């Protein structure tokens, strides 16, 4: 078998709001995408927690997970991730324990330590300054304890949650998370879709330092990247302009809904050389093109990183073309 045929493939969704759509339509798009992914054999469909962003509707992450899990049958649904410093581990254990009971063996809990928003909003969420030292590891261990059957004798229990099998993932965009995931023997997911700089180093650290645990006997790593596959590379390049404009908004502090594609000539007029450099750096692990082009590039990427699973985020304005991209990507992995 080829390397591609041994790799699982999954989807990250921010519940991205497209220009002209209501939030109800945005959520319905997510469910339609998840059902399509399920039919194609994708492994997971994850949502990421973000706040105070007009373009992103995944703030109430656990509720969206329940909505999509309830509208699908087999695909795993989870968080990529829950930003744990924003929450009490007990509350997260209760929420995901409830989801795990409603949708057994289908719920994942990916955990991040970033705020998922700006500093003022993070402070508002936490009701505390954002610069207070935070022990990510101890809070993950608290979650593990709440989910364990052994916690039944504790004075504080997660009910529901106790004894429910909810796989925990460590998420990250730097080497810090790689050390932690390896030490705790947990699966690891890297956010290369917006922070690719330390990807290779993080994967080397995770694989070389991994310690077997009760939940995992060998490393299991996933990388998330931007992918748009179309019937031609020219079409994929045109579709990608919506994503470029979204990332440009990060530099200009304009987080507007996802815009329809424009020409690359029009795009060049929107950014300065410095902004273009910054966007291209953030998207250095993005794969846009025909099946043949993306297959070749992804094969090299998977060999280079040693990942066991690829998660893709596809910021495509046209829903039909987005679903087409998922179908073509599935063909790449099926054909190997």
N, C-alpha and C positions, 0 to 999 in steps of 0.2 A: 504494500500500500504506500501511496505517496504521503509526504508529510502533511499535506492539506487534509487528506482523508482521515487522519488521526486527530484532528483538531475540532473541538466543539466550537460552535459559533452562536453568539447571543446579541441582544440589542439593549442599548441604553436609550432611554427616552426622558427628555426634560419637560414633557408636555409643552412643547414649544408653541407659542401663540403665533399664528400666521396673520399677516395684515388682512383685515376684513372679517376675521373669524371671531365668534363669541367664545367665551370660555367653555360653554357647553359643547360647541363644535370641536374645540380643542381636545376635550376629554373623549369625545366620540371618535376622533381621529386616532387617539392612542389605543382605544379598544379595538378599532378596526385593524390597526397595525399589529397588535398583539395576536389577534385571531389569524391574521395572514401569516405571521411568523410561526405560530403553532402548526398550521397546516404544512408549512415548509420544513418543519423539523428543527427549528431553532431551539436551543436549550433553555435560555432565560430571557425574561423581559424585565428590566430594572428601571426604576425611577430614581432621580437624584433630588435631594432636598436643596431647594434654593428659596430665598426670601427677598421681597421688595424689588422684584424684577418684572417689569411689564411684559417681557418677552417669554417668561417662564412661569408655568402654572402648576409646578410640582411641589408647592410649599407644604401641603398636607399629605406628605408622602405615603404614610401608612393607609390613608383613606383611598388614595388612587390605586395602591397595590390591591386592596380589597375589591375595588370596582373592577379591575382587570382580571383578577383571579376568579371573581364571580362570573365573568363573561367568557371565560375560557375553560378548557377541560384538563389539559395535561402540562402545558408549558409552565416552568418555574417562574414565579413572579417575586420580585424583591426590591431591595434598596441599593442604589449605587451612588451615594449611600445616605444613610441616616447620619447627620452630623452630631455625634454623641455629646459634645460639650453643650449643645443647645437643650439637652434633655436629661431628666433623671433616668438612670438605668432601669429603675423599677417600672417607670411608665412605659419605656420601650419594651421591656419584657412582657408587660401586660398586653400591650398593643399587638406585638408580634406573636405572643402566645395565643391570643384570640384568633389572629389570622391563621396560625398553624393548626388550630383545632377546626376552623371552618374549611380550610383547604390543606388537608394533611399531605406531607411530603412534597409540597410545592412552593414553600415560602423560604426565601433567602434574606439574611440580614447583613448587608454590607455596611461597615462602620467607618466613618471618617472623622478627622479631628478639626477640619477647617470649619469656619462659620457658615459657609454657603451664602454669604451676603456681605454687606458693608459693615464697618465697625459699629456705627451707630445702631443699625438694626440688630446686630448681634447682641449689643449691650441691652437693647430693649427686650429681646427674647429671653436673655439670661437673667435680667434684672441685676446685673453685676458688671464690673469693668471687664473688658475682653482680655486684658493683660494679666489677669490672675493666673498663676501657675496651674496647669491642668495635667493630671496623671491619667493619660489615655489608657495605659495598660491596666491600672487598677479598676477603671470603670468597665473595661471589657471583662475582666475577671468577675466583677460584680454581676454582669449580665449572665455569664456562665453559671454562676452560683444560683441566680434566680431561676434559670431554666433547668437546673439539675433536680433530680428526684430527692437528693440528699438534703435539699433546702426545706424539706417538709417539717423539720424540727426547729426551724429558725423563727424568731419573733416577727420577722418581716418576710412575707412570702409574695410571690407573683402569682396571683390567682385571678384569671387563668394565666398560664405560662409555665408553671412548674411541671417538669417532666415532658414538655413538648420539644420535639426535635426540630430546632431551628439552626441551620448551619450559619456560623458567623464567619465573615470575611473581613480582613483588614484592608482598607483602601488607602491609597496614598498617591502623592505626586512628587515625592522626594525619597531620599535613601532612608530617612528616619523610620518610615513605615515598613520598609523592607526588613530592617533589623528586628523590629517588633514582631512582624508576622512570622519570621523565621524562628525567633525565640519561643513564641507561643505555639508553634506548630499549626498555624492556621492558613487557609488559602489566602492568596494575595492578589489584589487587583490594582493596576497602575493606571492613572488618568493621563495617558499619553495624548488624549484628544485635545488637551489644552496646555499641558505642561510636560513636553517630551524631553526636556534637557537631561534629566537624570534617569531616564528609562533603563538604558543598558546597564548602568552601574547598579541600579536598584535590583534588577533581575539577577545579576551576578551575585550580589549580596544575599538575596533571598535563597537562591538555589544552593549556594556554598555553605551557608550557615544554618540551614533548616534543621530543626530538631523534631523528630517524630513525636506525635502527641496521641491522645486518646481518640482524636477525630481525624487525624491524617498521618499516614505512615511515610509519605514522601511529598516533596513540594508540589503544589498545584498553583500555577500562576496564570493570570489573565491580564491582557492589556486592552484598554479601550482606545479606539482610534476613529477618526472621521473617515467614512467611506461613502462614495457615491458611484454606483455602477450604472451605466446606461448602454443603449444599443450602439453608441459610438463614443469615442473619446471627446469629440467636439461637443456632443450633447451634454456629457458629464461636466465638461469645462464650463458650459453655459449655466448649468444648474448650480454649480459651485459658487457662482457670484453671490447668491443669497447668503451663503455661509461666510464668505469673505466680508460682506457688509455687516453681518452680525458680530464678527470679531473686531472689525473696525470700530463698532460701537463701544467695545470695551475700552479702547484708547480715547475715544471722544466722550465717554460717559453718556452715551445715548443708547439705552437698552430698549429700543423700540421693537415691536413685533417683527417677525421674520418677513423680509421684503421679497417681492417677486424677482426673478433673475433680470439682470441687465447685461449689456454687452461689456466686454472687457475694456473697450475704449472708454465707455462711460465710467467704469470702475476706476480707471487710472486717474480720472478727474476728481475722484472723491477723497483720495488719500495723499498725504505727503510721502516722500521717500522714507522718512523715519517711521511713519505709521505702517507703511507697506512692509518694511523690514520686520517690524514687531509682529505683525499678523502672520507673515510667512514663517517666522521662527516658531510661533505657537502652533502653526499647522504643518510643521516639518514632518510629522507622521500622519499625513492625510493621503488618502488614496482615491483618486478620481480618474475614471476612464472607462474603456470598454472592458468586457470580461477578460480578454486576453491580456490587456495592460495591467489590470488590477490583480489578476492571478499571478503574474510574474512578480509584481512588487510585493504582494502579500507573502508569497513563498519565501522571498529573501528576508522579509521582516520577521517571519516566524522562525526561520533558521537562526537569525541573528539574536533574537530575544530568548529563544527556548521556551516560549509560553505553551501552555496546554490548552488554552481557550482564547478566542478572540471575541471581544465585544465591540460592536460598531454603533456609532451614532451617525445618523443620516439626516442632516438638516436640509431637507428638500421642500420647497414651497408647495409644489403640486403633489397632492396626496397620491394620485395614480402613479406618478413617476417615482415617488418614494417607495411604494409597494413594489414597483417594477425593479427598483434597485435591490430590494431585499430578495426578490426572486432570482435575479441574476447572480447575486452573491452566493445564494444557496447552491446554484449550479456550479459555481467555482469550486466549492468544497466537495460537492457530490462527485464531480468529475475528477478532482484531484490533480 
